[in-house]
Amino acid sequence: MNPEFATVSHISDDHGPIDLNVAVVGEADAPLILCIHGWPETWHSWRHQMEHFAARGYRVAAMDVRGYGNSSRPEAIEAYRLRELCGDAAAVIRELSPEAPAIVFGHDWGSPTACNTARLFPDLVRAVAFMSVPYLPAAPGDPMELWDLLYPDSFFYMKYFQEPGVAEKAFEADVAESMRKVYFAASGDAPPELWSAERPSDAEFFAELVDPDPVPDWMSGDQIQPTIDAHTGASSHGAFNRYRAQRFDGDDIAPIGQPNLAQPACFIGGSADVVRRFVPGVDVFASAGDACDDFRGSTVIDGVGHWVQQERPSEVNAVLDAFLESL
């Protein structure tokens, strides 16, 4: 697959000009699928879906979210609030599909971005497939208060990410090692306790993880190297600022539109996804469709971890095929 790269430029609500790097495959007049990645990925995490759906007659675009790859990296934490990221997605859709709404796929942080783009810009989004993170309507308040309540005296990675500069320094010390550790720890190939083991609240997150040797097949060769290359030598502040900007999202979005998604939607996750057990005693995947008015189904793929569309691309693509055929 040899995508073309486009730069989509727009003026964001509060933070000036933003340039977005977008990888594109498929014919220019074909229906658009926009793919939105999460942490700590890039457009390359969608390589399997891009090739598959371009061959099926779609134009597939995978963006570098702001703060990643060759997209803009504004400094302010506020620049990474969800409303801003949804505005970026809307700008890409307007640029690449001015005559018709797009289908949007989202994974990890890309999942709430995809879903809230559908909420905030309903005329631009035809349908949504969200992966690994179920859709929850935005509510006023700071989500970090929940994690402080659930993990008051122990480690939780989002708490570790809150202090500016701390996670960046650890991640950037050896980007390739950090990426291998994070990908492996949250995958279906790792023992579940590797990510969720009890640790003191001041634990050094990246130092606690395992650098796999050998790496699983889905991580081998050039499978994740382009993402490693995109992070190497670049500031990672934008990637971590998204975690710090969560506190703005509820107040920004809750007053706008309807909380439930009106568009057709589906959810895909892995049975071994670490997100599934973030809330002790609760399977957060069980309610994946609760805030969707036209929910077309939830698929949990056995033995798969957080990187579902990379760990099991053919199975994910088959589910997405069925979803698109249902539209």
HELIX and SHEET records of a PDB file:
HELIX    1   1 TRP A   43  TRP A   46  5                                   4    
HELIX    2   2 ARG A   47  ALA A   54  1                                   8    
HELIX    3   3 ILE A   77  TYR A   80  5                                   4    
HELIX    4   4 LEU A   82  LEU A   96  1                                  15    
HELIX    5   5 GLY A  110  LEU A  120  1                                  11    
HELIX    6   6 PRO A  122  LEU A  124  5                                   3    
HELIX    7   7 MET A  144  LEU A  150  1                                   7    
HELIX    8   8 TYR A  157  TYR A  160  1                                   4    
HELIX    9   9 VAL A  166  ALA A  173  1                                   8    
HELIX   10  10 VAL A  175  ALA A  185  1                                  11    
HELIX   11  11 GLU A  193  SER A  196  1                                   4    
HELIX   12  12 PHE A  205  GLU A  208  1                                   4    
HELIX   13  13 ASP A  217  MET A  219  5                                   3    
HELIX   14  14 GLN A  225  HIS A  231  1                                   7    
HELIX   15  15 HIS A  237  ARG A  244  1                                   8    
HELIX   16  16 GLN A  246  ILE A  253  1                                   8    
HELIX   17  17 VAL A  274  ARG A  277  5                                   4    
HELIX   18  18 VAL A  284  SER A  287  5                                   4    
HELIX   19  19 VAL A  308  GLU A  311  1                                   4    
HELIX   20  20 PRO A  313  GLU A  325  1                                  13    
SHEET    1   A 8 GLU A   4  SER A  12  0                                        
SHEET    2   A 8 GLY A  16  VAL A  25 -1                                        
SHEET    3   A 8 ARG A  59  MET A  63 -1                                        
SHEET    4   A 8 LEU A  32  ILE A  36  1                                        
SHEET    5   A 8 ALA A 102  HIS A 107  1                                        
SHEET    6   A 8 VAL A 125  MET A 131  1                                        
SHEET    7   A 8 LEU A 261  GLY A 270  1                                        
SHEET    8   A 8 CYS A 292  ILE A 301  1                                        
END                                                                             
